[in-house]
Amino acid sequence: MDLDFYKRLAHALALEFGENCEVLVHDLTGGDPEHTIVAIENGHVSHRQEGDGPSLVALEAMQEQHPENLKDRSGYLMKTHDGRIVKSSTVYIRNDQGAVEGIFCVNYDITNLLMAQRAVESLLSQEEATPRDSANIPQNINELLDDLIEQSVKKVGKPVALMTKDDKIAAIQFLNNAGAFLVTRSGDKVSKYFGISKYTLYSYIEASKNL
């Protein structure tokens, strides 16, 4: 991966579109899944900096066994830790064999634009605006793991206290597929959250592979 080129490209895009445009590069070849950001411009948008950990997109890329399944995405919405809405695009950086070596991301803070849009809509229509649903941009690896656990519970559709064994296996399957267990000591946190032992967790991970 030509890191110098992507750093210069990130800098140029940030200058072109201003301080609301965060541009960053994840390097997935370093062998450290908790510190993937090697370049970032306007990091104040998501409160991240060089050396910070991956987003969900980067974690999924590291976990994916079939890189051809990973498709570039454009214009999807994300949410920052402090509630701002950003419009994001993700481009996978591949080597000659097609393997993903890095990720180039653009996150544009559109919060003020949305506020202006809603103000105009309120003048033109009496209909109540529909809330927008968007994923979160984690500030650190622990917050990312918390978000993944929350998503796993939503996927099952019931609180942990009411989950059966099969429900917990389904939740852990979701976490495993999302790459949650690439995070150091994630097993301890997941085991504690779901009220199971580490041994049971590993057995559930194996069981989920057969679902």
C-alpha positions, 0 to 999 in steps of 0.5 A: 500500500502506497501510504504516502500517496493516500496521506497526500490524497487525504490532506488534499481532500480535507483542504478542498472540503474544509474542516467538516470533512474528516479523511482517514486511512486504516492500515490493516497490514500492521498486525495490530487490530487495535491501532489501525489509523495511520493517517487522519485529517480533521480528526476533530469530527469523530474525536480520533487521531493517528494510532487509534483503533478501527471502526466497525468497517475496519474490524469487519474487513480484518475478520472477512475471510473472503475479501471479494465480499467487501464492497466499497460504500458511498453516502451512508450515514454514521453518528459521532460520539457526541451525536453529530451526523456524518455522511460517509464513504469507504473505499477498500485498498487492495493489493494485486491479488485483491486482498484488502490492505487498507481502507480509505474513509471520508466522513463529512459532518452534515449536522448543520446542513440537516438542521438547516434542511429541517428548518426549511422543511418546517416552513414548507410542511406541517408534517413531522420530520422522521428521525434518521437512523444511523450507526455510531462512529466509536471513539475507541476500541472499548466503545466499539466493542460496547456498540457491537454488544448492543447490536447483538442484543438488538439482533436477538430482540430480548434482554440478556436476562430473558435469553435462552442458550440458542439466543446467546449463541445467535448473539455471539455468532453476530459478534464473531462475524463482526470481528469483536473477538479480534479485540484484546480481552473482548472474551472477558467482557462478552462473557461477563455481559452474557453471564457465561464462563470463558469456556462456555463462550468458546463453546458457543463460538464453535456452535455458532459456526454450525448455524 
